[in-house]
């Protein structure tokens, strides 16, 4: 699987081969509708999610991590008051 990043709300392949980092993630822990929606988004953004369930699951785990990181970064931004 190629490395993926989240850029301006779209999944983008970096072209680099993804390397394992840390422990093996658990099987996809979310409902099937979310799983399928993530795969559909990735494919719409041009990301190769693989042909097997294992590669699909690895891709969705990566995308879930990116979404969580983006959400946390967004929440960490200082709140500005408009007048």
KOLMI-646339 format. One record per residue (C-alpha): residue in three letters; x, y, z; residue number from 1. Coordinates in steps of 0.25 Angstrom, whole numbers. Layout:
BEGIN
(rec 'ALA'; (X; Y; Z); NUM)
...
REM end
This chain:
BEGIN
(rec 'UNK'; (0; 0; 0); 1)
(rec 'UNK'; (5; 14; -3); 2)
(rec 'UNK'; (6; 25; 8); 3)
(rec 'UNK'; (-6; 34; 9); 4)
(rec 'UNK'; (-8; 48; 15); 5)
(rec 'UNK'; (-20; 57; 17); 6)
(rec 'UNK'; (-19; 70; 9); 7)
(rec 'UNK'; (-30; 80; 8); 8)
(rec 'UNK'; (-41; 70; 12); 9)
(rec 'UNK'; (-36; 60; 1); 10)
(rec 'UNK'; (-28; 47; 2); 11)
(rec 'UNK'; (-15; 48; -6); 12)
(rec 'UNK'; (-5; 37; -9); 13)
(rec 'UNK'; (10; 42; -6); 14)
(rec 'UNK'; (15; 31; -16); 15)
(rec 'UNK'; (24; 25; -5); 16)
(rec 'UNK'; (22; 11; 0); 17)
(rec 'UNK'; (15; 11; 14); 18)
(rec 'UNK'; (24; 5; 25); 19)
(rec 'UNK'; (18; -1; 37); 20)
(rec 'UNK'; (19; 8; 50); 21)
(rec 'UNK'; (16; 2; 63); 22)
(rec 'UNK'; (7; -10; 66); 23)
(rec 'UNK'; (-3; -16; 57); 24)
(rec 'UNK'; (-16; -9; 57); 25)
(rec 'UNK'; (-29; -17; 61); 26)
(rec 'UNK'; (-39; -21; 50); 27)
(rec 'UNK'; (-48; -10; 46); 28)
(rec 'UNK'; (-56; -7; 58); 29)
(rec 'UNK'; (-67; 2; 52); 30)
(rec 'UNK'; (-80; -1; 45); 31)
(rec 'UNK'; (-80; -6; 31); 32)
(rec 'UNK'; (-87; 7; 26); 33)
(rec 'UNK'; (-75; 15; 31); 34)
(rec 'UNK'; (-65; 5; 25); 35)
(rec 'UNK'; (-71; 5; 11); 36)
(rec 'UNK'; (-72; 21; 12); 37)
(rec 'UNK'; (-57; 22; 15); 38)
(rec 'UNK'; (-54; 13; 3); 39)
(rec 'UNK'; (-63; 20; -6); 40)
(rec 'UNK'; (-57; 34; -2); 41)
(rec 'UNK'; (-43; 28; -4); 42)
(rec 'UNK'; (-46; 23; -18); 43)
(rec 'UNK'; (-52; 36; -21); 44)
(rec 'UNK'; (-39; 43; -17); 45)
(rec 'UNK'; (-32; 33; -26); 46)
(rec 'UNK'; (-25; 25; -15); 47)
(rec 'UNK'; (-23; 10; -18); 48)
(rec 'UNK'; (-29; 3; -6); 49)
(rec 'UNK'; (-25; -11; -11); 50)
(rec 'UNK'; (-33; -23; -15); 51)
(rec 'UNK'; (-34; -31; -3); 52)
(rec 'UNK'; (-42; -29; 10); 53)
(rec 'UNK'; (-29; -28; 18); 54)
(rec 'UNK'; (-23; -17; 9); 55)
(rec 'UNK'; (-37; -10; 9); 56)
(rec 'UNK'; (-36; -11; 25); 57)
(rec 'UNK'; (-22; -6; 25); 58)
(rec 'UNK'; (-26; 6; 16); 59)
(rec 'UNK'; (-38; 10; 25); 60)
(rec 'UNK'; (-30; 9; 38); 61)
(rec 'UNK'; (-20; 19; 32); 62)
(rec 'UNK'; (-31; 28; 27); 63)
(rec 'UNK'; (-38; 27; 40); 64)
(rec 'UNK'; (-25; 31; 47); 65)
(rec 'UNK'; (-23; 43; 37); 66)
(rec 'UNK'; (-37; 48; 40); 67)
(rec 'UNK'; (-35; 47; 55); 68)
(rec 'UNK'; (-22; 55; 54); 69)
(rec 'UNK'; (-28; 66; 45); 70)
(rec 'UNK'; (-40; 67; 55); 71)
(rec 'UNK'; (-31; 68; 67); 72)
(rec 'UNK'; (-22; 79; 60); 73)
(rec 'UNK'; (-35; 87; 56); 74)
(rec 'UNK'; (-40; 86; 70); 75)
(rec 'UNK'; (-26; 91; 76); 76)
(rec 'UNK'; (-26; 104; 68); 77)
(rec 'UNK'; (-29; 116; 76); 78)
(rec 'UNK'; (-43; 121; 76); 79)
(rec 'UNK'; (-44; 135; 70); 80)
(rec 'UNK'; (-56; 144; 74); 81)
(rec 'UNK'; (-63; 152; 63); 82)
(rec 'UNK'; (-68; 166; 66); 83)
REM end
